[in-house]
Amino acid sequence: MACEKIRENIEQVKQNMREACARAGRKEDDVTLIAVSKTKPLSMVEEAISCGQMDFGENKVQEILEKQPVHPDRRWHMIGHLQRNKVKQVIDKVELIHSVDSVRLAEQIEEEAKKRGIEVKILLEVNVAREESKFGFFLEELMDAVETIAKLPHVHIQGLMTIAPFVENPEENRLVFRKLREVCIDIQQKNIDNVTMSVLSMGMTGDYQVAIEEGSTMIRVGTGIFGTR
């Protein structure tokens, strides 16, 4: 794909973001665009960087290890399933881990962060639609997990993330996004120490406009920027 196409795609996504924010009465600055560069070569990442793109999301630790050192001035996000044995490779390379899907993973992050004297920002992944193929806490497990993880001094819960079902009509995911936002507000109102709930990472190429209307603060767009794999 030519550089021009990536530029056009980013402009189109940003225009769609502006329109969705306007419909929801939100400021466009409230939503961060994460360009999902998984499986994409560095050359494509660099084309997006030349358009001013700051935030990039990767599914695999290996790709972060390859790309982040080349562009340490960008914000890298771990958005895929993170195995506990890979935590030490990635915690000092990323801005935010979106995919903390178990208390044991959070405890592993705490252990590695403590060793290095660093603090790590995380989101808890929630399987709102209870899909068997997806990772994440079920809604009824979430509060206990928040209270346990909040006690870890080097790990800071910033909010929630979900991967909504793959649907033809994005409207079908509206209730998933709405539910996650309601849960986020509920947790926020409990004023738990070390929990901010300022980030809602929800919405991908097919449904990010609906997600923004329902309160998303971070959208993860891959195909909509870089084209199909």
N, C-alpha and C positions, 0 to 999 in steps of 0.2 A: 504494500500500500504506500502510495506516495505521501511525502510529508504533508502535502496540501490537504490530503484526505483526512489525516488525523487532526489537523488544525480545524477543518470544517466540522468534523464530528464533535470536537471539544466545544466549539462555538454553539453547535446545535444543542448539545446537552446543557450548556450554561443558559441558553435561551429557554429551554424547557424548564430548567430549575427556577429561573426568574418568574416564569408564568405560573408555575405551581405555587411558589411562595406568594405571589400576588393573590391567587385564588384563596389561599389560606390566611391571608392577612399577616404574613410573616416577612421578616427582612431577609434578603437573599444571603446576607453575611452569616445568617444562622445555620446555613447548610454547607458542609465541606464535601467537595467532590474528590473521591478516592479513585484514581485510575487503576483498574485491576490489570496488572501487567504480567500475570502468571502465564507461563509458556511463551511469552513474547521476548524477542531478542532485545539486547541493549540498544540497538539502533532505533527501535520503535519507542522505547522509553525516552531516548534522547530527543526524538521528534516531539514528544509530548512536553518534555522539559523546555524545549525551545518555544513552546506556546505558553510558557509560564506555569505549567502544572507543578504543584508542590508535593502532593500526597499520592503515594503509590501503594497498592495492596498486593501482597503475594500469598499464595496458598502453601508454598513449600519452603522450608527452612533453607534448602540448598540454593534456591533462587535469590533469597535475601542475601545469603553469603556471597553470591556472585555479583549482585547488582549494587547493594548498599555501599560497599567500599569505593566503588567507582563514582558514586554520587552521594556522598555522606551529607551534603547540604540539603537533600530532600528528606521528607518525612516518610518513613517506611512503616507499613502496617502489616502485622501478621493476621491474616483473615481466615486461614485454613486450619484444619484440625492439627493441633500441636501435641506431638508425643512427648511424654515426660523426659525421655532420654535425650531429646533435642533442645530442651529448654536452655541449657548453658551456652549453646552455640548462638542463640538469637537474642537473649534478653537485653544485651547492651547495644543491639543494632536497630531496634525498632522504637518508634514513637508510642505505639499502642498495640497490645495483643487483644484482638477482638473476640477470640475464640476459646476463652477459658470455659470448659464444659464440665469440669468436675472439681470438687474440693481438693482431691489429690494433686491435680495439676497446679492449682493455686499454691498448694503447700510446697511443691517442687520449685515453683518460681520464687517463693519466699526463701527457700533454702539457698538457691543459687544467688539471689540478689543480696542476701545477708553476707555471703562469702565475699562478694565484690564491693560491698558497701554502696550499693546503688538502690534506687527505688524504681519500681516498675508499675506502669499504668495499665490497667486491664479493663475489659468489658466481660460480662458474663453472657455466654451464649445460651439463648432460650429457645427450646423447640416448641414454639407456640402451637403449631399444628399437629404435634405428636407424630411426626413422620418417622417411620422405622429406619429410613435410610439416612437420617440426619442425626448429628450429635446435638448435645445441649441439655440443659435442665428442663424438666417439665415444670409448668407453672406452680404446681403444688409443692415442688421441691425447692423452689427458688429462695424463699425467705430464709429458710434454715441455712442454705448455702451462703447467702449474703451475710448473715450474722456470724457464721464461722469464719469466712474469709476476711471479714472486716477486722478481725483480731490480729491479722498478720501485719506486722509493722512496716515491711518493705514492699507490700503489695497494696495498690490503691484502686478500689473499684470506682470507675468513672461513669459507668452506665451499663446498658444492655445492648445485645446484638441478636438479630435473628436472621435466618435464611428462610424466606417464605417459600411455599410450594411453587413449583413451576406451573404456571397457568397460561392459557391463551389470552384470557381477559384479565388485565391487571386489577379490575374492580373486585375480582374474587379474593384478592389478598387484603382488601381494605380492612376487614375485621381483624385479621392477624396483626396488622400494624397498629390498629386502634387499641387492641388488647394489650400489646406490649407497652404502648404509651401510658395506658391506665395503670399498669403494674409499676412502671417506672415512677409515676407520680405517687402511687401508694408508698413505695419504698422511700422516696425522697421525704415524704411527710413524717416518716418515722425518725428523721434526724439522727441516723446512726453514725457514730464517729468513723472517720476514714471511708465514708461512702458519699459520693457527690451526686451521682445520677444526672450528670450534665450532658451525657452523650447517649444518643439513640442511633445505633448503626443498623439501618434497615433500608431496603430498596436496592434493586439491581437494575440491569439494563431494561428489563421488560416492565418493571413496575415502580421505578423510582419516583415518578411524578405523584402517584397515589401515596407512596410512603412519605413524601415531603408534605403533602396535604394533611397527613395524619401525625406529623410531628417529628419525622426523621431529622437528625442533625448531621448524619454522615451517610452518603450513598456510595455504593461500590459498583462502578460501571466499567466493564471490560469490553464486551462485544460492541457496545455503543460508541466506544472510542477507537479501539484497535481493529474492529472487524471480527468476523468469525475465525475460529482457529483453523 
